[in-house]
Amino acid sequence: MTAPRFLNFMRAILSCLLLGIAVSCGDQTDPVKDSIDRVAAAAEKRDAAAVLGQLAETFQSAEGIGRADVEAQLRRYFAAYENLDVEISELSIERAERAARATFRADLSGKVRKIGGLEGILPSASAWRFEVRLVPEGDGWKIAWVSYQPAEGR
């Protein structure tokens, strides 16, 4: 996988994981939002194993990346930043009995660690458009698929 493609994939995963920040309000609990909240909490702790626990067994990105590659990639990505912030906007969630779909814009910003020239390679800010599909698995909902592309200006 090329470096730009890897970085784009990692941004997509991170944004999916942090989507719960924007959807965690309200009195009623929604199992789809609850799942995303758990992913967001794990990402905020930079806990790649906990994030992996929120991906469906059949997870695969639109680029064909499966669960087997995600944990190592997340560990590398989380280690590259001292901190990460995500602003979710334009959120839309569609639900069905056996699947859910969320689309949103994620504006990412963070402080890149100053080791090995990372600050010259990784961006401190970027914006992405995402589509995420979740499925019921076990006793909750898990992320089964993600697609992303660079977002146009605001």
N, C-alpha and C positions, 0 to 999 in steps of 0.2 A: 504494500500500500504506500503510495507516495505521501510525502510529508503534508502537503496542503489537503489532500483527501482525508488523511488521518486527523488533522486538526479540525476540519469541518465535521467529521463524524463525532469527535469528542464534544464539540460545541453542541451538536444536536442532542446527544445523550444528556449532557449537563442541563440543557434547557428543559428537556422532557422531565428530568428529575426534579428540577426546581419549579415546575409548573404549579405545584401545590401552594406555593407562596401566594399566588394570585387567586386561588380558588378555595381557600381554607376558611371562609367566613360563612355564617348562617347557622340557624338553630337546628335545622334538620340535617341529619347525617346522610350523606350520599356515598355509597360504596366506591364509586369511581373517584370522587374527590378525595375520599379517605386514602385510597391507594396512592394517589398522586402526592398527598400530604406526607405519607410515609417515605416516599422516594425523596421528596424535598428535604425532609429532616435528615435523611442519610447523607444527601449531597452536601448540606450545610456543614455536617460533621466531617465531610470528605471521607466517608466510609464506603469504599468501593464494594466491599462484601455485602453490606446492607443494601446498597443499590441493586446489586445483582440479585438479591433475594426478592426484589420487587419486579423483576423481569419474568415474563412467562417462560415456561420450559421450551416453548417453540419460538422464542424471540428471534427476530431477524430484522435488520434494517433494510431499507430500500436498496442499499448498496450490497446486500448479501452478507453483512457481518452478523454473526450469531453470538450466543452467550459465551461460547468458549473463548472468544477474543475480547469480550467487553471488560471483564474485571481487570486484566493487565493494562488495557488502554486507559481505563478510568484511574487506576493507581498512578500511572504516568501523568495524566492530565491534572489530577488533583495535586500532585507533587510539584507541578510546574508553576502553580500560582500560590502566592501568599494569602490572597483572599479573592473571592469571586462574588459578584453581585449580579442579580438577574432581575430585569423589569419585564413582566409579562403584560401584554396588552392585546386587544382585538381577539379576546378569547371566545371561542364558540364550542359548546359541547353538545353532541348528539348522542342519544342513548337508545339502545334496543335491549331486548331481553338477554342476548348472548354476546353483545359487543357494544363498545362505545368508541366514539371518534371525537378527538379534540383538535382544533386548529387554533393557532395563536402566533403572535410575534414575540420574539424574545430578544431583548437588548441586553447584551452581556458586557460587563466591565470587571476588571480586576487588576491586581498588582502582580505582574510576572516576577518570579524569583530571579535574582541577578546571579545566576550560576550558569556556567557553560555557554553564555551568549543567548540564553533563552529570551531575554528581553528584546533582542533584535529579531527574533524569529516569530514569537507568539504575539498576537495583538493584545493591546490593553482594552480594546472595545470592539464590538462587532454586533450586527443585527441579523436575525435569522427568522424565516417563516417555517413553521412546523406543522406537520400532521402526525398525530399519534393515535394508534388503535390499541384499545385495552380489551381484555377478555376475562370472564370469570374463571378463576383457577383456585382450587383449594377453598379457603374460607374468605376469599376477597377477589379483587380485580388486579390484574397484572398487565404491564406494558408488553404487547406482543409484536408491535411493529412501529417504526418511526421513519419519516421522510422529512427532509429539510432542504432549504435553499436560501441563498442570501436574500435578505429583505431589502426592498426599495426604501428610499428616504421617507421620513415621516410626513 
